[in-house]
Structure formats: C-alpha cells, structure tokens
Amino acid sequence: MTDYDVLRVFCGPRGGYGNELGVVRDGSVMPEREDRQAFAAKLGFSETVFVDDPERGVIDIYTPTLRLPFAGHPCVGAGWLLDVPELVVPAGVMGARQDGEFCWIEARAEWVPPRTLRQYASAAEVDDLPVPPKGEWIYAWAWLDEPAGRIRARAFPGRDDGIDEDEATGAAALLLTDRLGRALNITQGTGSQILTASQPEGWTEIGGRVYLER
C-alpha cells in the first residue's frame, strides 16, 4: 500500500469536523494518471492529492472518479502541509500563506467547474434538505447573518462516486464569494468553517484550519 497522510481541512473552531483529504507526499511512486485515479477511488475521500514537487508546490488532484484542474479543500490542505508560498495545479498558479491557525490560498472563480449556487430563505431550510438526485452539483446556502457575512451551506456533488454530500467545499465557497463580492464566514456540513475574502483583479482568498489526522 502506498504511504499517504490524511488531513482534515476547514475544521471548526474547536478543531472538529473538516473534510478529509488523502495526500500522497511522494507522487513519483505513482506517476501514471490511471494508477492515481484507481488509488483515489480505493481511498474513497472526496479528494486525494499527489505531490509532484514539494518545493515548488506542484500537486495533482483526484476525486474517486475524475481528475480536477483545481479544488479548494485539497489546495488549502496541501498549502498547509507543504508550507510553500505558491501551489501549482493544472488550472494555474496560486498564492498560499499561513496566518496563525488558518491556511489561505488565493484562486480564481474561472478555475472552478460549473456548480449550481442555490439560495434558500433560512438556514433551517438548508438543514432540512434531502440529498438531491444525481447529475447536478448543488451548493445550497442561506444567510445566518447577512450584515456579518455569515452563511450556512451544504454541498451535494451529484456524482455517482459514493460522496453524496461534501463536508467542506472551498471551490463552491469561492464561487459564492465571487458572486456576492464580499468576505464570507461559512458554516458547512456538520460543523466545518470556511473563510473567504474578495481580492483585486478577480482573485479570491479561501482560508481554514487544517489538522493532520494520521
């Protein structure tokens, strides 16, 4: 079995929750895409990262069924683990930084594959949603406190890969921040926390707590 770490990304204020991420620190042990895809499927996390150059921050991201040009929680997790000023993914080069208990990346909305951002009238409505049918990637959200930028969200990838609901989703949070044009404090899933901030020239920062699970 290939060695890998498991991180929890976008953890809550007390260190709980967060979205699990598999990280193969030495991507050279599995250079072929089909092997990486099979390994990501075997692990079964919403995403698995392969580190191809730890000093330059070059990473490769897979769901259980497909390769992604960019994804939020894998990049925040890899940025924290590698502690580098930049990360390189197929979509482009992004900044990464540590700030106290938070790790931040800076990315662009056009890097994110299509998602449906669906607003609800209340957080209770979001909490009560059943898992929708497969086929559409849905980010359901509602204001908890609009003046303060606090949001309640849940994410339903809509893929047939065993991930019915994503505990924390940085890419969808990026899209929502880009649409609303303001900083957000998002509570997603069972208790994960995602922070975002709009930046000049179409960039958005996404930040969260990361913990090494094993």
C-alpha atoms as an extended CHARMM CRD file, in Angstrom:
* protein
*
       214  EXT
         1         1  MET       CA              0.0000000000        0.0000000000        0.0000000000  PROA      1               0.0000000000
         2         2  THR       CA              1.3180000000        3.4570000000       -0.9240000000  PROA      2               0.0000000000
         3         3  ASP       CA              2.0550000000        5.6940000000        2.0570000000  PROA      3               0.0000000000
         4         4  TYR       CA             -0.3370000000        8.6100000000        2.4690000000  PROA      4               0.0000000000
         5         5  ASP       CA             -1.4250000000       11.1650000000        5.0470000000  PROA      5               0.0000000000
         6         6  VAL       CA             -4.9680000000       12.0720000000        5.9900000000  PROA      6               0.0000000000
         7         7  LEU       CA             -5.7640000000       15.7200000000        6.7450000000  PROA      7               0.0000000000
         8         8  ARG       CA             -8.9730000000       17.3510000000        7.8770000000  PROA      8               0.0000000000
         9         9  VAL       CA             -9.4450000000       20.6850000000        6.1080000000  PROA      9               0.0000000000
        10        10  PHE       CA            -11.7530000000       23.5760000000        7.1020000000  PROA      10              0.0000000000
        11        11  CYS       CA            -12.1050000000       22.3380000000       10.6720000000  PROA      11              0.0000000000
        12        12  GLY       CA            -14.4000000000       24.0840000000       13.1440000000  PROA      12              0.0000000000
        13        13  PRO       CA            -13.2140000000       26.4970000000       15.8580000000  PROA      13              0.0000000000
        14        14  ARG       CA            -12.5510000000       23.6620000000       18.3130000000  PROA      14              0.0000000000
        15        15  GLY       CA            -10.7140000000       21.5210000000       15.7690000000  PROA      15              0.0000000000
        16        16  GLY       CA            -13.5510000000       19.1470000000       14.9270000000  PROA      16              0.0000000000
        17        17  TYR       CA            -15.2660000000       18.4030000000       11.6400000000  PROA      17              0.0000000000
        18        18  GLY       CA            -13.4670000000       19.3650000000        8.4100000000  PROA      18              0.0000000000
        19        19  ASN       CA            -13.3040000000       17.4780000000        5.1310000000  PROA      19              0.0000000000
        20        20  GLU       CA            -10.9000000000       14.5520000000        4.9840000000  PROA      20              0.0000000000
        21        21  LEU       CA             -8.1440000000       14.6940000000        2.3640000000  PROA      21              0.0000000000
        22        22  GLY       CA             -5.7320000000       11.9730000000        1.3130000000  PROA      22              0.0000000000
        23        23  VAL       CA             -2.2130000000       13.1930000000        0.4650000000  PROA      23              0.0000000000
        24        24  VAL       CA              0.4750000000       11.1060000000       -1.2090000000  PROA      24              0.0000000000
        25        25  ARG       CA              3.5680000000       13.1550000000       -0.3760000000  PROA      25              0.0000000000
        26        26  ASP       CA              5.7820000000       11.3980000000       -2.9310000000  PROA      26              0.0000000000
        27        27  GLY       CA              3.8570000000       11.4310000000       -6.1930000000  PROA      27              0.0000000000
        28        28  SER       CA              6.7580000000        9.7710000000       -8.0070000000  PROA      28              0.0000000000
        29        29  VAL       CA              5.7450000000        6.4060000000       -6.5300000000  PROA      29              0.0000000000
        30        30  MET       CA              2.6020000000        6.5560000000       -8.6880000000  PROA      30              0.0000000000
        31        31  PRO       CA              3.2960000000        8.6840000000      -11.7970000000  PROA      31              0.0000000000
        32        32  GLU       CA              0.5360000000        7.3800000000      -14.0990000000  PROA      32              0.0000000000
        33        33  ARG       CA             -2.8490000000        9.0880000000      -14.0660000000  PROA      33              0.0000000000
        34        34  GLU       CA             -4.8120000000        5.8490000000      -14.2720000000  PROA      34              0.0000000000
        35        35  ASP       CA             -2.9830000000        4.4930000000      -11.2160000000  PROA      35              0.0000000000
        36        36  ARG       CA             -3.6300000000        7.6960000000       -9.2930000000  PROA      36              0.0000000000
        37        37  GLN       CA             -7.2770000000        7.5830000000      -10.2390000000  PROA      37              0.0000000000
        38        38  ALA       CA             -7.5850000000        3.9860000000       -9.0670000000  PROA      38              0.0000000000
        39        39  PHE       CA             -5.8510000000        4.8280000000       -5.7880000000  PROA      39              0.0000000000
        40        40  ALA       CA             -8.1450000000        7.8090000000       -5.1740000000  PROA      40              0.0000000000
        41        41  ALA       CA            -11.1420000000        5.5460000000       -5.7910000000  PROA      41              0.0000000000
        42        42  LYS       CA             -9.7490000000        2.9920000000       -3.3600000000  PROA      42              0.0000000000
        43        43  LEU       CA             -9.2620000000        5.5860000000       -0.6110000000  PROA      43              0.0000000000
        44        44  GLY       CA            -12.7540000000        6.9710000000       -1.1740000000  PROA      44              0.0000000000
        45        45  PHE       CA            -12.1500000000       10.5240000000        0.0720000000  PROA      45              0.0000000000
        46        46  SER       CA            -13.8880000000       13.3440000000       -1.7510000000  PROA      46              0.0000000000
        47        47  GLU       CA            -10.3920000000       14.2850000000       -2.9980000000  PROA      47              0.0000000000
        48        48  THR       CA             -6.8850000000       12.8460000000       -2.9160000000  PROA      48              0.0000000000
        49        49  VAL       CA             -3.7360000000       14.8630000000       -3.7000000000  PROA      49              0.0000000000
        50        50  PHE       CA             -0.4680000000       13.6430000000       -5.1980000000  PROA      50              0.0000000000
        51        51  VAL       CA              2.5320000000       15.8990000000       -4.5420000000  PROA      51              0.0000000000
        52        52  ASP       CA              4.7590000000       16.0250000000       -7.6190000000  PROA      52              0.0000000000
        53        53  ASP       CA              7.1900000000       18.7280000000       -6.4450000000  PROA      53              0.0000000000
        54        54  PRO       CA              7.0380000000       19.6560000000       -2.7450000000  PROA      54              0.0000000000
        55        55  GLU       CA              9.4170000000       22.6220000000       -3.0780000000  PROA      55              0.0000000000
        56        56  ARG       CA              7.5060000000       24.2630000000       -5.9600000000  PROA      56              0.0000000000
        57        57  GLY       CA              4.1070000000       23.1740000000       -4.6370000000  PROA      57              0.0000000000
        58        58  VAL       CA              3.1160000000       21.1500000000       -7.7150000000  PROA      58              0.0000000000
        59        59  ILE       CA              0.1090000000       18.9500000000       -6.9110000000  PROA      59              0.0000000000
        60        60  ASP       CA             -2.3510000000       16.7120000000       -8.7830000000  PROA      60              0.0000000000
        61        61  ILE       CA             -5.9540000000       16.3330000000       -7.5160000000  PROA      61              0.0000000000
        62        62  TYR       CA             -8.4170000000       13.4330000000       -7.9490000000  PROA      62              0.0000000000
        63        63  THR       CA            -11.9370000000       12.6140000000       -6.7970000000  PROA      63              0.0000000000
        64        64  PRO       CA            -12.8570000000        8.9040000000       -6.7000000000  PROA      64              0.0000000000
        65        65  THR       CA            -13.8740000000        9.1710000000      -10.3700000000  PROA      65              0.0000000000
        66        66  LEU       CA            -12.0910000000       12.1000000000      -12.0470000000  PROA      66              0.0000000000
        67        67  ARG       CA             -9.0620000000       14.3950000000      -12.1200000000  PROA      67              0.0000000000
        68        68  LEU       CA             -9.6660000000       18.0430000000      -11.1880000000  PROA      68              0.0000000000
        69        69  PRO       CA             -7.7950000000       21.0990000000      -12.5020000000  PROA      69              0.0000000000
        70        70  PHE       CA             -8.4520000000       22.8560000000       -9.1820000000  PROA      70              0.0000000000
        71        71  ALA       CA            -10.2620000000       22.2010000000       -5.9120000000  PROA      71              0.0000000000
        72        72  GLY       CA            -10.4380000000       24.2480000000       -2.7330000000  PROA      72              0.0000000000
        73        73  HSD       CA            -10.0200000000       21.9290000000        0.2190000000  PROA      73              0.0000000000
        74        74  PRO       CA             -7.1730000000       19.9170000000       -1.4050000000  PROA      74              0.0000000000
        75        75  CYS       CA             -5.2480000000       23.1330000000       -2.1200000000  PROA      75              0.0000000000
        76        76  VAL       CA             -5.7370000000       24.5480000000        1.3740000000  PROA      76              0.0000000000
        77        77  GLY       CA             -4.6850000000       21.2020000000        2.8410000000  PROA      77              0.0000000000
        78        78  ALA       CA             -1.6380000000       20.8830000000        0.5850000000  PROA      78              0.0000000000
        79        79  GLY       CA             -0.6740000000       24.5010000000        1.2460000000  PROA      79              0.0000000000
        80        80  TRP       CA             -0.7080000000       23.8170000000        4.9770000000  PROA      80              0.0000000000
        81        81  LEU       CA              1.2170000000       20.5450000000        4.7080000000  PROA      81              0.0000000000
        82        82  LEU       CA              3.8970000000       21.7860000000        2.3080000000  PROA      82              0.0000000000
        83        83  ASP       CA              4.1410000000       25.3040000000        3.8000000000  PROA      83              0.0000000000
        84        84  VAL       CA              5.1110000000       26.8890000000        0.4720000000  PROA      84              0.0000000000
        85        85  PRO       CA              4.3120000000       30.3840000000       -0.8940000000  PROA      85              0.0000000000
        86        86  GLU       CA              2.7180000000       29.0330000000       -4.0780000000  PROA      86              0.0000000000
        87        87  LEU       CA              0.8490000000       25.9950000000       -5.3190000000  PROA      87              0.0000000000
        88        88  VAL       CA              0.7550000000       24.8290000000       -8.9350000000  PROA      88              0.0000000000
        89        89  VAL       CA             -2.2610000000       22.9440000000      -10.3200000000  PROA      89              0.0000000000
        90        90  PRO       CA             -3.3940000000       22.4150000000      -13.9340000000  PROA      90              0.0000000000
        91        91  ALA       CA             -5.6870000000       25.4540000000      -13.6490000000  PROA      91              0.0000000000
        92        92  GLY       CA             -2.8580000000       27.8160000000      -12.7230000000  PROA      92              0.0000000000
        93        93  VAL       CA             -0.5190000000       29.1150000000      -10.0280000000  PROA      93              0.0000000000
        94        94  MET       CA             -1.9470000000       30.3760000000       -6.7450000000  PROA      94              0.0000000000
        95        95  GLY       CA             -0.5450000000       32.0420000000       -3.6700000000  PROA      95              0.0000000000
        96        96  ALA       CA             -0.5600000000       30.2070000000       -0.3460000000  PROA      96              0.0000000000
        97        97  ARG       CA              0.1280000000       31.5060000000        3.1490000000  PROA      97              0.0000000000
        98        98  GLN       CA             -0.1280000000       30.6370000000        6.8250000000  PROA      98              0.0000000000
        99        99  ASP       CA             -1.8140000000       33.0960000000        9.1890000000  PROA      99              0.0000000000
       100       100  GLY       CA             -1.9830000000       31.8650000000       12.7680000000  PROA      100             0.0000000000
       101       101  GLU       CA             -4.4000000000       28.9380000000       12.9300000000  PROA      101             0.0000000000
       102       102  PHE       CA             -5.5370000000       29.4450000000        9.3280000000  PROA      102             0.0000000000
       103       103  CYS       CA             -4.0470000000       28.4460000000        5.9870000000  PROA      103             0.0000000000
       104       104  TRP       CA             -5.0650000000       30.5360000000        2.9630000000  PROA      104             0.0000000000
       105       105  ILE       CA             -4.8940000000       30.1310000000       -0.7940000000  PROA      105             0.0000000000
       106       106  GLU       CA             -5.7100000000       32.6790000000       -3.4930000000  PROA      106             0.0000000000
       107       107  ALA       CA             -7.5530000000       31.3680000000       -6.5660000000  PROA      107             0.0000000000
       108       108  ARG       CA             -9.8870000000       32.4250000000       -9.3740000000  PROA      108             0.0000000000
       109       109  ALA       CA            -13.5520000000       31.6780000000       -9.9730000000  PROA      109             0.0000000000
       110       110  GLU       CA            -12.9480000000       30.6760000000      -13.5970000000  PROA      110             0.0000000000
       111       111  TRP       CA            -10.8710000000       27.7380000000      -12.3620000000  PROA      111             0.0000000000
       112       112  VAL       CA            -13.9380000000       26.1490000000      -10.7600000000  PROA      112             0.0000000000
       113       113  PRO       CA            -16.0350000000       23.6210000000      -12.7500000000  PROA      113             0.0000000000
       114       114  PRO       CA            -19.7400000000       24.5040000000      -13.0300000000  PROA      114             0.0000000000
       115       115  ARG       CA            -21.7960000000       24.4310000000       -9.8350000000  PROA      115             0.0000000000
       116       116  THR       CA            -25.3620000000       25.4640000000       -9.1000000000  PROA      116             0.0000000000
       117       117  LEU       CA            -25.4630000000       28.0220000000       -6.2600000000  PROA      117             0.0000000000
       118       118  ARG       CA            -28.9590000000       27.7660000000       -4.8000000000  PROA      118             0.0000000000
       119       119  GLN       CA            -30.0640000000       30.2530000000       -2.1470000000  PROA      119             0.0000000000
       120       120  TYR       CA            -32.6920000000       29.4110000000        0.4820000000  PROA      120             0.0000000000
       121       121  ALA       CA            -34.6580000000       31.6870000000        2.7580000000  PROA      121             0.0000000000
       122       122  SER       CA            -33.3190000000       30.2910000000        6.0130000000  PROA      122             0.0000000000
       123       123  ALA       CA            -30.6150000000       28.1000000000        7.4730000000  PROA      123             0.0000000000
       124       124  ALA       CA            -33.3340000000       25.7300000000        8.7000000000  PROA      124             0.0000000000
       125       125  GLU       CA            -34.3710000000       25.0820000000        5.1010000000  PROA      125             0.0000000000
       126       126  VAL       CA            -30.7830000000       24.2410000000        4.1960000000  PROA      126             0.0000000000
       127       127  ASP       CA            -30.5040000000       21.9330000000        7.2210000000  PROA      127             0.0000000000
       128       128  ASP       CA            -33.6690000000       20.0680000000        6.2240000000  PROA      128             0.0000000000
       129       129  LEU       CA            -32.6660000000       19.3910000000        2.6060000000  PROA      129             0.0000000000
       130       130  PRO       CA            -32.5380000000       15.7480000000        1.4930000000  PROA      130             0.0000000000
       131       131  VAL       CA            -29.7410000000       14.6150000000       -0.7990000000  PROA      131             0.0000000000
       132       132  PRO       CA            -30.9350000000       15.5760000000       -4.3030000000  PROA      132             0.0000000000
       133       133  PRO       CA            -30.8510000000       13.2430000000       -7.3280000000  PROA      133             0.0000000000
       134       134  LYS       CA            -27.5370000000       12.6980000000       -9.0790000000  PROA      134             0.0000000000
       135       135  GLY       CA            -26.4680000000       14.7820000000      -12.0420000000  PROA      135             0.0000000000
       136       136  GLU       CA            -26.2050000000       18.3730000000      -10.7630000000  PROA      136             0.0000000000
       137       137  TRP       CA            -23.5300000000       19.8410000000       -8.4710000000  PROA      137             0.0000000000
       138       138  ILE       CA            -25.5250000000       21.9250000000       -5.9460000000  PROA      138             0.0000000000
       139       139  TYR       CA            -24.2760000000       24.3590000000       -3.3080000000  PROA      139             0.0000000000
       140       140  ALA       CA            -27.2520000000       25.1530000000       -1.0790000000  PROA      140             0.0000000000
       141       141  TRP       CA            -26.8730000000       28.2240000000        1.1150000000  PROA      141             0.0000000000
       142       142  ALA       CA            -28.7110000000       30.7560000000        3.2490000000  PROA      142             0.0000000000
       143       143  TRP       CA            -27.7640000000       33.7850000000        5.3100000000  PROA      143             0.0000000000
       144       144  LEU       CA            -27.2210000000       33.2530000000        9.0220000000  PROA      144             0.0000000000
       145       145  ASP       CA            -26.3250000000       36.9250000000        9.4890000000  PROA      145             0.0000000000
       146       146  GLU       CA            -26.1410000000       38.9310000000        6.2740000000  PROA      146             0.0000000000
       147       147  PRO       CA            -24.5420000000       42.1180000000        7.6920000000  PROA      147             0.0000000000
       148       148  ALA       CA            -21.8020000000       39.9980000000        9.2710000000  PROA      148             0.0000000000
       149       149  GLY       CA            -21.3350000000       37.8520000000        6.1370000000  PROA      149             0.0000000000
       150       150  ARG       CA            -22.1960000000       34.6130000000        7.9770000000  PROA      150             0.0000000000
       151       151  ILE       CA            -23.6340000000       31.7990000000        5.8430000000  PROA      151             0.0000000000
       152       152  ARG       CA            -24.9990000000       28.2970000000        6.3350000000  PROA      152             0.0000000000
       153       153  ALA       CA            -24.2120000000       25.9450000000        3.4280000000  PROA      153             0.0000000000
       154       154  ARG       CA            -24.3390000000       22.3360000000        2.3050000000  PROA      154             0.0000000000
       155       155  ALA       CA            -22.7790000000       20.8190000000       -0.8210000000  PROA      155             0.0000000000
       156       156  PHE       CA            -24.1000000000       17.9760000000       -2.9550000000  PROA      156             0.0000000000
       157       157  PRO       CA            -21.6120000000       16.9360000000       -5.6880000000  PROA      157             0.0000000000
       158       158  GLY       CA            -24.2100000000       14.9540000000       -7.6470000000  PROA      158             0.0000000000
       159       159  ARG       CA            -21.6480000000       12.3740000000       -8.7900000000  PROA      159             0.0000000000
       160       160  ASP       CA            -22.1330000000        8.6360000000       -8.6130000000  PROA      160             0.0000000000
       161       161  ASP       CA            -18.9720000000        8.0410000000       -6.5720000000  PROA      161             0.0000000000
       162       162  GLY       CA            -20.2450000000        7.4760000000       -3.0330000000  PROA      162             0.0000000000
       163       163  ILE       CA            -19.8360000000       11.1360000000       -1.9670000000  PROA      163             0.0000000000
       164       164  ASP       CA            -23.4540000000       12.2250000000       -1.5440000000  PROA      164             0.0000000000
       165       165  GLU       CA            -22.5740000000       15.3280000000        0.4910000000  PROA      165             0.0000000000
       166       166  ASP       CA            -19.2750000000       17.1860000000        0.7420000000  PROA      166             0.0000000000
       167       167  GLU       CA            -18.4430000000       18.2620000000        4.2950000000  PROA      167             0.0000000000
       168       168  ALA       CA            -16.4970000000       21.3730000000        3.2200000000  PROA      168             0.0000000000
       169       169  THR       CA            -16.0530000000       22.7730000000       -0.2770000000  PROA      169             0.0000000000
       170       170  GLY       CA            -13.6230000000       25.5980000000       -0.9370000000  PROA      170             0.0000000000
       171       171  ALA       CA            -14.2840000000       25.8660000000       -4.6840000000  PROA      171             0.0000000000
       172       172  ALA       CA            -18.0250000000       26.4260000000       -4.2250000000  PROA      172             0.0000000000
       173       173  ALA       CA            -17.3080000000       28.9250000000       -1.4470000000  PROA      173             0.0000000000
       174       174  LEU       CA            -15.0180000000       30.7450000000       -3.9020000000  PROA      174             0.0000000000
       175       175  LEU       CA            -17.8070000000       30.9330000000       -6.4810000000  PROA      175             0.0000000000
       176       176  LEU       CA            -20.2700000000       32.2670000000       -3.9210000000  PROA      176             0.0000000000
       177       177  THR       CA            -17.7660000000       34.8760000000       -2.7260000000  PROA      177             0.0000000000
       178       178  ASP       CA            -17.1280000000       35.9440000000       -6.3110000000  PROA      178             0.0000000000
       179       179  ARG       CA            -20.8670000000       36.2760000000       -6.9380000000  PROA      179             0.0000000000
       180       180  LEU       CA            -21.5960000000       38.2330000000       -3.7390000000  PROA      180             0.0000000000
       181       181  GLY       CA            -18.4100000000       40.2940000000       -3.9210000000  PROA      181             0.0000000000
       182       182  ARG       CA            -17.6930000000       40.2290000000       -0.1910000000  PROA      182             0.0000000000
       183       183  ALA       CA            -15.9090000000       38.3340000000        2.5650000000  PROA      183             0.0000000000
       184       184  LEU       CA            -17.8140000000       35.3590000000        3.9760000000  PROA      184             0.0000000000
       185       185  ASN       CA            -17.7350000000       33.1670000000        7.0710000000  PROA      185             0.0000000000
       186       186  ILE       CA            -19.3520000000       29.8850000000        6.0300000000  PROA      186             0.0000000000
       187       187  THR       CA            -20.5230000000       27.0470000000        8.2510000000  PROA      187             0.0000000000
       188       188  GLN       CA            -20.8410000000       23.9710000000        6.0450000000  PROA      188             0.0000000000
       189       189  GLY       CA            -21.7930000000       20.3580000000        6.6010000000  PROA      189             0.0000000000
       190       190  THR       CA            -21.9310000000       19.2120000000       10.2170000000  PROA      190             0.0000000000
       191       191  GLY       CA            -19.6840000000       21.9790000000       11.5440000000  PROA      191             0.0000000000
       192       192  SER       CA            -16.8540000000       22.9080000000        9.1860000000  PROA      192             0.0000000000
       193       193  GLN       CA            -15.7820000000       26.5430000000        8.8050000000  PROA      193             0.0000000000
       194       194  ILE       CA            -14.6130000000       28.2520000000        5.6000000000  PROA      194             0.0000000000
       195       195  LEU       CA            -13.4390000000       31.8550000000        5.4790000000  PROA      195             0.0000000000
       196       196  THR       CA            -13.2190000000       33.8170000000        2.2260000000  PROA      196             0.0000000000
       197       197  ALA       CA            -12.2320000000       37.3050000000        1.1150000000  PROA      197             0.0000000000
       198       198  SER       CA            -12.5030000000       39.0520000000       -2.2480000000  PROA      198             0.0000000000
       199       199  GLN       CA             -9.2060000000       40.3420000000       -3.6410000000  PROA      199             0.0000000000
       200       200  PRO       CA             -8.3400000000       42.7090000000       -6.5260000000  PROA      200             0.0000000000
       201       201  GLU       CA             -8.2870000000       41.6410000000      -10.1830000000  PROA      201             0.0000000000
       202       202  GLY       CA            -10.6210000000       38.6520000000       -9.8390000000  PROA      202             0.0000000000
       203       203  TRP       CA             -8.7750000000       36.7540000000       -7.1100000000  PROA      203             0.0000000000
       204       204  THR       CA            -10.4240000000       35.2820000000       -4.0090000000  PROA      204             0.0000000000
       205       205  GLU       CA             -8.7960000000       34.0770000000       -0.8090000000  PROA      205             0.0000000000
       206       206  ILE       CA            -10.0720000000       30.9050000000        0.8630000000  PROA      206             0.0000000000
       207       207  GLY       CA             -8.9280000000       30.0030000000        4.3570000000  PROA      207             0.0000000000
       208       208  GLY       CA             -9.4470000000       27.4040000000        7.0390000000  PROA      208             0.0000000000
       209       209  ARG       CA             -7.9600000000       25.3080000000        9.7920000000  PROA      209             0.0000000000
       210       210  VAL       CA             -6.1140000000       22.1140000000        8.8610000000  PROA      210             0.0000000000
       211       211  TYR       CA             -5.2370000000       19.1940000000       11.1190000000  PROA      211             0.0000000000
       212       212  LEU       CA             -3.1880000000       16.0890000000       10.4690000000  PROA      212             0.0000000000
       213       213  GLU       CA             -5.4290000000       13.1430000000       11.2810000000  PROA      213             0.0000000000
       214       214  ARG       CA             -2.9290000000       10.3770000000       10.5170000000  PROA      214             0.0000000000
